[in-house]
Amino acid sequence: MIVLDLEWNRGYDRNPLNEILQIGAVRVERPGGPVLSAFNAYIKPAVHKKFDRGASALPELRASKESPLDFPAAMEAFRAWCGEEAEFASWGGGDLDILAESCTYWGVEPLTSQAFYDFQRAFSHRLGVGQQLALWRAAEYCRVPDIFSFHNALHDALYTAIVGGWLRPEDLAPEVQNPCACAPELPAFSALPFPPQPRRRIGPFATPQQVLDARPARKPPCPLCGEAGLVIRWHFVHPRRGAPPTQYFSPFFCPEHGWFLCRLTLAQGQDGLWRGRRSVPAVTPELEREYAAALTGGAHVCRSSRGKRRRSKH
Ligand SMILES: [Zn+2]
């Protein structure tokens, strides 16, 4: 399992990117178990001119400013270090999305994870409290000595991994890990109006998975500028009686215009093949409710196109 943490800067300008300043991670045998290796990369900021309050207070901000690494180089090193690892964890659920956002911005391949665990959510469950605790407070609770400063991505990843030792398997169970229906975590969708978007047909394919993984399904264009977004995973409501789900949702990000919602509708034809229809509807309160419901349901993590190419070579 890889436990990761990011530091980033949103800046004060109109560019909505959360610019990553540091990627820190440790590979552990199990939550709380031996640390097998560590990864740390400071990234030179290149997008925002000013640092927001959180970023200004980072103890290692100078190391980022002086780093020779840009995001694509750091991400490539991180992907190489991750290798075939399929399980990821972090404190809070936002880190993978922020990483994916930067991958879209810089046009580099994102991480693919089979399983992601939010240790913050799991820790709240462990304590039986509804509130989400700050990492330093959880470390304090677990009597972990604060030898390393917090808000350094590598240190925070290490603390998160150590605190993970207090978690029981039931704290990592899907029903705990999936956000609760009463408080789903929705991205701040763009409030910019846009013209109705044409629907795009996907397929036909032999299986629903092939439709979900298809490149055109995963690259919805920004409804304002046409820049291709990227879908990492689809969320869906579990249908009754084991039928495959037919409605899938995923947020996607345009570096210029922010977050939008993509919907993919699946149908099986008379010929037994699966076809998809991809749309980018305006985000209404009703659609937001549908998406929130899907967030509490299941998720399909898309198989990366790079993986497919590698497999189809021989
Ligand atoms: Zn755009």
Residues whose N, C-alpha, C, O or C-beta is under 5 A from the ligand:
A	BS01	ZN	C222 L224 C225 G226 E227 C254 E256 H257
